[in-house]
Amino acid sequence: MSEPVVQPLPGAGLVMRAGRLFAACEPAGSEELLALVARIAADGGDGAELTRHAAGLLAAGELSCAVGGQSADGGVAVFVCGHGAAEVDGRVRMSGPESVRHVVAGPVGTLRLALPGAGTPHPWPASPPGSSAPPG
């Protein structure tokens, strides 16, 4: 995966990025998951570590979420549960309600994490990392 670009979609839920780790989740009850993403990123962990720990934290699928990130081998690791959904390069699709964890071999161009009701991306190109305004 080249330098990741985050493009939030309209709809309910929270989106988090910490380095090359990402999460989309429903707000209620998300504190532990968001803290997990931040801790693993701060410790230099990868997507495989994040998804492994998220699967342990949310084994019963009590929170709708999709998390993922680049793995050390250049692929992308993804975990979904509840009503979360993920798509990798348009060729691998995962969704709950059962918890699912999967590693997709690289190279990977796009990772899409979503919750029910997510809209379509705005037609502007995605903003580069660190930018607070749309291009143009």
N, C-alpha and C positions, 0 to 999 in steps of 0.2 A: 504494500500500500504506500503510495507516495505521501507527501505531507497531507494529513487529513484536513478536510474542510467540513465544518459543521454548518448545516442548513436546517434550522428548526422549521418544523411544519406547523401550520395553524392547527389549533385544537387544544383540548385539555391535557394536562400532564406537565411533568418537569423534564427538562433535558439537562444533562451534565456532561462536560468534557473535562478530563484531567489528563493532559499529555495526549497519549494515543489510546486512551480508554474512554468509553462512552456509555451513557445510560439514558434511557427514556422510561419514566415510570409514573404511576399515579401518585399524587401528592400525599395522600393519607397513608401513614405508616412507612414512608420512604427513608426516614432518617438513617437507619442502620445501613441500608444499601448505599446511600450517598456517601456515608462515612467510609464504607468499605472501598468504594471506588477511589476516594481521595487518599486513603491509606496505602492502597496497593500502588497507585501512581507515585506517591511520595517515596515509597520504598523501591521504586524502579521495576515493579512487577509488570507483567505483560497481560495480554488478553486471556491467555490460557489460565493463568493464576486467578484473574478476576472472575472468570466464568466458573471455575472450580469452587471458589469460595462463595460466590453468589448462589450456586446450586445447593451448597450446604446450608446457607443462611435461609433460603427460601424454598426448602424442600417440599413444603406442602402447597406451594403456589398461592399463598395468601395475599400476595401483592402482584398486581399486573405490571410487568416490566419487560424490557429487553435491554441487555447489556452486551458489550463486546469490545474488542480491540485487537490490535495487531499482536500476533504471537511471535515468540522468539525465532521461529523457523520461517517467518515471512508470510504466513497465512493469517487468517482472522479467526478468532474464537468467539462464539456467540452463545448466549443463554437467554431463553425466553420462558416466561411462566405467566399464569393467569391469562389475561387478554392481550399480552404483548406479542409483537410480531417482528420478524427480522427478515431481511433479504440481502443476499450477497451477490453482487454482479448480475442481478436479475436471474440467476440460475439456481440458487439455493434459497428456498423459502421455508421459514419455520414459524410456527405459532402455537399458542397454548390451546386449551387451558392446562394441559399437562406440561410439566417442566421438561424442557428439551435443551440439551447442551451439544454443540457441534463445533468442530474445527474444520475450516475450509482451507485447503492448500492454496498457497499464493502462486503467482501474484494476484492481488485483489485490487480492483479499481474502486468499487463503491460498497458501502455498508449502509443499509437503511434500517433504522430502528423506529418502531411506531407503536402507538396505542390506538384503540378503536376511535374512529372519528377524526383521525389525522387528515388534514387537507392535503392539497397538492402544493409543491414548492412554488414560491413566487417566481414569475418569469425572469427576474433579474438574475444574473449569474451569482453564484455564491460568493460571499465576501471572503477575502483572504484572512488567515488567522491573525488575530490582534486588531482587526478593523472593526469599528463600531457603526459604520454606515455602509449602505449599499454602494456598489461601484457606480461611477458615472457622475 
